C-alpha cells in the first residue's frame, strides 16, 4: 500500500526528487546527529542525476535548508531565502542549534563521474568531529536515494532489494486486476477501498482533513500562478505566461462568439499556473511529483469549475481514486523521471487524474481502470530532457497536455462500458520496461533530447 499521505506531499518547487527528497534527507540526517558528539564538519556528495541537474533543480539549496532543520511541508519561502543567503555569505551553518563552519561551494560536491550503483538520485551525507575529514573523525555516513515523489530510502534497501514493511490494512491489492476483483467481491468503490485502508492507519477524520488540505493547497497554487507576474529563476529567463493567458480568457468570457475548445484553454492555464509556481519554488503538492504537479490540480479545477454536478464529495473520490492508481505505478514501476523518464511523472499524473475524474463523474471501477490505462498508454516512451536542468522547458507545457489528455481519457472511458483490450497492469509493465530500455541521456540528466538540441535551434 502507498498511502495518500506519502503520495501527496506538500512541499516546495521545483522538483520532488531533486528538491523535496534531498531536503527531507538532509533534515533527517541532521536530526540523526543529535547526541553523537561535537560535529565540526558536514559534507554532502550528489551523484547521478542529482549532480547533472541538481543546480537547475535547486538541490544544493534544498540540502542547505534541510541541514538547517527546515521541512518541505512547513518551510516559509521568505525565511528559506534568508537562511540560504546567510549560509552562503557567512560560511556558517546552524546545525541542531549550533553554528559550524560550512562553505556550500566546498562542502556540497556535485560528482559527475562516480556511478550511482542502485539509483540515479543518490546522495551521501558525512559528519565529522574534531580532526577534519579524516576517517578517524568520521561520526556518521549515510547514503540515501531520492526515488521520486519526495520518497527517500536508504541505498542499502535498494542494494539488498529489501521490501518496506507492509501496513496492516483490510484490503490488500498489488495490481489493477486485484483491485477490480476487490470491488466486485465487496461491492465497494475504489475510493471506498482506499478510504478503508487509510482509516485503518489513522482516524477517518484525519484522512478527510488531509484530503481537504491537499485540495486547498492545489487550488491555491492555481490561483497564485494565475496572478504572479515576472520571470522564472534560471538562465533561460522564461517569462510567466499564466497571468496573460488568464487575462485574455477572462476578456473572452464576455464575447458572444466563443470557441468550443475554450474550456481546454482554461485547463491548460490551470496546469501552467501550477507548474510556473513550481519552477519559482512555490508551495504545491507532489502529484505524484513536482515536475508533474500541475496535471491533477488542473483536472480537479476543471471538475470544480466546468462540471455542473461537481461536489466536494466528488473531489474527495477524485483524490482517493487517484491514490490507488498512483500507488500501483509507484509499487510496480516508478514515478521517477531519473529512473524511467517523464512517462513516470506526467504520464502517471495523467493516469491518476483520468481515473480520479472518471470516479468523480460517477464512473464504475472498470471505467476508472480503463481511464487510467488510456492516460498512460499515450505517454509511453516520453523522455525527461529538461533544458538547462530547469523544470521549465518542456515541463510546464507537458503538464498542460497531460491534463487535457486526462480529461479526454476519462471522457472516452465514460462513453464505454469498461471493457478494453490492454489492461492497466499491462501498460504499467510496459512503462517499466520502456523506462529500463531508455538511454540515461533521456532520464533527467539534460544530456539528450531538447536539453541538447535547444541551444542549436
C-alpha positions, 0 to 999 in steps of 0.5 A: 500500500502507498498511502495518500499521505506519502503520495501527496506531499506538500512541499516546495518547487521545483522538483520532488526528487531533486528538491523535496527528497534531498531536503527531507534527507538532509533534515533527517540526517541532521536530526540523526546527529543529535547526541553523537558528539561535537560535529565540526564538519558536514559534507554532502556528495550528489551523484547521478542525476542529482549532480547533472541537474541538481543546480537547475533543480535547486538541490544544493539549496534544498540540502542547505535548508534541510541541514538547517532543520527546515521541512518541505511541508512547513518551510516559509519561502521568505525565511528559506531565502534568508537562511540560504543567503546567510549560509552562503555569505557567512560560511556558517551553518546552524546545525541542531542549534549550533553554528559550524563552519560550512562553505556550500561551494566546498562542502556540497560536491556535485560528482559527475563521474562516480556511478550511482550503483542502485539509483540515479538520485543518490546522495551521501551525507558525512559528519565529522568531529574534531580532526577534519575529514579524516576517517578517524573523525568520521561520526556518521555516513549515510547514503540515501536515494531520492526515488521520486515523489519526495520518497527517500530510502536508504541505498542499502534497501535498494542494494539488498532489494529489501521490501518496506514493511507492509501496513496492516490494512483490510484490503490488500491489492498489488495490481489493477486486476486485484483491485477490480476483483476487490470491488466486485467481491465487496461491492465497494468503490475504489475510493471506498477501498482506499478510504478503508485502508487509510482509516485503518492507519489513522482516524477517518477524520484525519484522512478527510482533513488531509484530503481537504488540505491537499485540495486547498493547497492545489487550488491555491497554487492555481490561483497564485500562478494565475496572478504572479507576474515576472520571470522564472529563476534560471538562465533561460529567463522564461517569462510567466505566461499564466497571468496573460493567458488568464487575462485574455480568457477572462476578456473572452468570457464576455464575447458572444462568439466563443470557441468550443475548445475554450474550456481546454484553454482554461485547463491548460492555464490551470496546469501552467499556473501550477507548474510556473509556481513550481519552477519559482519554488512555490508551495504545491503538492507532489502529484505524484511529483513536482515536475508533474504537479500541475496535471491533477490540480488542473483536472480537479479545477476543471471538475470544480469549475466546468462540471455542473454536478461537481461536489466536494464529495466528488473531489474527495473520490477524485483524490482517493481514486487517484491514490490507488492508481498512483500507488500501483505505478509507484509499487510496480514501476516508478514515478521517477523521471531519473529512473524511467523518464517523464512517462513516470511523472506526467504520464502517471499524473495523467493516469491518476487524474483520468481515473480520479475524474472518471470516479468523480463523474460517477464512473464504475471501477472498470471505467476508472481502470480503463481511464487510467490505462488510456492516460498512460498508454499515450505517454509511453516512451516520453523522455525527461530532457529538461533544458538547462536542468530547469523544470521549465522547458518542456515541463510546464507545457507537458503538464498542460497536455497531460491534463487535457489528455486526462480529461479526454481519457476519462471522457472516452472511458465514460462513453464505454462500458469498461471493457478494453483490450490492454489492461492497466497492469499491462501498460504499467509493465510496459512503462517499466520496461520502456523506462529500463530500455531508455538511454540515461541521456533521456532520464533527467540528466539534460544530456539528450533530447531538447536539453541538447538540441535547444541551444542549436535551434 
